Amino acid sequence: MRLGISGTYSAGKTVTAMALSHFTGIPRTRAMTMREILPEAAPGKTLEQCTAAELLQMIVVRHVDRAVHESRLWDGFVSDGSSLQEWIYGSVRVTVGINPNASLHLRDLETVERTPEIEFFESVMSQLGNAFKRHVKSTFDAFVHLPNELPLTTDGHRPVNERFRSMSDELLMRTLTELAIPYHVVGGSLPERLDTIAEIFAFPRVMEVDRAVSRALEEYAQLDVRGETERLPSPVG
């Protein structure tokens, strides 16, 4: 089975995918993070400083990286998110702006000014959405969607807020319904999530749940979470 772990910022996708892979023995696929992509795409900039064109470059790079890794594990994998994440995070920025934290003063039904940059960004995101949806529809058998029950991590890297997260979460679930891809909303503690997911899909259990969680937490602690401006672009050639 090709299973995606869906959810928005700080929902716990990464550590859940890691733990589920250890728990079931199903290999995990991943994509480069924005932290890894940004020094190449916009050297010296933070996400808040990026233009619409630079964001589009990073969205496409991350989608391609996902597709390559997914194709290598076609017989079955657990994925930390999907290309829907990139499309949705970009699409919501049409409403809240390229830097979502700059529009915190807006009320729920208000949108940022329709500048030429925003109109261009919306048009391109709409077309990318068509391609990304087709890819996800043909690639994934099912999704587990993690609700926004964990606090939003404020790490100074991701320019997001609760409004942005809620809008993204709603659009994610609407899109999975639109694509007719089966999905199950699974919350609770990490051990509870693993047991529930394994039961839903009748997955094998190759180790004790506590050991799977422990290994995932150790793996997660090894991730390079340096900010984008602390990283250097790879030398060309």
N, C-alpha and C positions, 0 to 999 in steps of 0.2 A: 504494500500500500504506500502511496505517496501522500503523506499527511502534512498539512501546514498548521503551524501554531500561530493563530491570528490574534491581533490585539493592538492597542496603541502604545504610545510612550509609557514606560514604567509599568506595563501590565504583567511583566515577568516572562515574556516570550523566550528570551535567550536561555535563561536558567532552566525553564520548563523543558525546552527542546533538548538541552544537554542531559538533564536528568532522565527524560523519557528514553533517550537513546541508550543510556547506560542500563536502565531498568528493563528494556525490551530487547536490546541487542540490535535494534534497527539503526542503520547508520544515519548520521546527522549531516545535513547540508547547510551551507551558510553563504552569506554574501559579505563583501567588504563593507565596513561601516563608513558613515559619512566622515568620521574622524580620519579614516585611512584614505578616503578619496579626495578630501578637500585640499590637502597640500599640493596635489597634482593639478586639480581643477582650478583653484584660485589661490595660488601661493601667497602666504602672509595674511589671508583673510579669515575671519570667523564666519560661521553660518549667518549671523545677523547682518554681516556686511556684504553678502553675496547679492548679485543682480539676478533677475529672472533668468537670463541666459545661462549664467553659471549654475544656478539650481537645476535647470533642465539638463545641462551636461552631466551633473552628478546623478540625477535620476536615471538617465539612460545608461551610464556606466554601471550603476548598481543593478539595474535590470539585467544587463548583459552578463554580469558576473553571476547573478543568481541562475540564469538560464544555463550557463556553462556547467556549473556545479550540479544542477538538477539532472542534466543529461548524462552525467557520469554515474549517477546512482538511479537510473531509470527503473530498476527492478523494485525499488522501495527505499523511502527515506523519511526522516522527520525534518521539517524545514522550520527555521526560525523566521517566520513571516513569509511573505511572498511579494511578487511585483505589485500586487494591489496596494501594499503599504506605500510604495514610492508614488504611485499615481494619486492615491488619496491624500497623502500629505501635501503634494503639490496642488491638488484641486482645492483643498480647503484654504490654501493661501490666496485663492482668488477672492474669497470673502474677507479674510482677516489680514491680508497683506503679505508681502514677501517676508517681512519680519513680524510674526504674529504678536510679539510683545509691544509693538508700537501702536497697536489698535485696542489695547485693553479698555480704553474709555468708551468704546462702542457698545451700544445695547444689543440684545440678542438678535434682533432682526436687521440691524444696521450692517452695512458693508463698507469697506474702504473705498476711497475715490476711484472711479473707473478711468485710470490713467492709460495712455497708450501702452505702457509696459504691462499693466495688469490685463488689458484686453488681448495683447499678444500672448501673454503667459496662459490665459484661459483657453485661447484657440489651440495652442500647441498641446496643452494638457488634455484637452478633449480628444484630440487625435491619438495621442499616446495611450489614453485610456482604452480606446478601441483595440489597439494592438496588445496592451498588457492584459486586458480581459480575455482575449482569445488565447493568449499564452497560458494563463492560469486555468482557464476552462479545460484546455487540452492536457494539462500537466498534472493537476491535483485530483485525487479521488475524494478527499474530504478535508475538513478543517476542524480544529478545536479552537474556539474563540474564548480568550481570557477577558473577563470583564474588568472594568476600571475600579478595582477594589483595593488597590495598593496606592499609597501616596505618590504624587508626581515627584520624581527625582529632579532637584534643582542643582545641576552640576555645572552650570555656566557655559555649557556647550550647546545645548539644544534650545533654540528660542521658541519654547512652547509654553502653554498655560492650560488651565482646566477647560476653558472654552474650546480651545483648539483640540484638546484631547477628546472631549465629548462629541464634537462635530465629526471628528475622524472616526470614532467608534461607531456612531450611528451610520455613517456612510459605508464603513466596512461591512456591517451586517446586512445593510440594504443591497450591497453589491453581491455578496455571497448568495442572497436570496434570488436576485436577478439572474445570476449565472446558473442557478439550480444546482449548486454544489452543496452536498450535505454538510451541515456544520452543527456542532454541539457546543453550547456555552458551558464551560467548566470552571468553577471557582474553588475557593478553599485554600488550605495550606498546600505547600508543594507535595508532601506525601499523599494528601487527599486527591490532588489533581492527578498524580500518577496512577493511583489505584482506579480512579474513575475512568480515565482514558483507556487503560488496559482492559477494563471491563467492557466498555462501550464497543471496542474494536476487537475484542478477544485476542489481544496481543499476548505473546509468550512473556514470561517474567524470568529473566536470566539471573537476577540477583535480588536480594532483599531491598525493600523500598528505602530503608534508612541508609543503606550503603550507596544506592544510586544517588540519593540526595547529597550525601557527603562527597561523593566523587564529582558531582556537578558543581557544588559550591567551591571545591578546590580548583576545578577547571575554570570556573567563572572568575575566581580571584586572580588568575594568571592573565586575564585579558589586559591588553594595553589600552588604558583609558586616558592616556595623555591627551590634552587639548590639541586642536588642530594646529595652532600656532607654535606648539612645541615640537612639531614633526617637520622633517625636511623632505622635500620632494625627491623622488628617486632620480639619480643622474640619468640624463638621456643617453642612450647607447651604451 
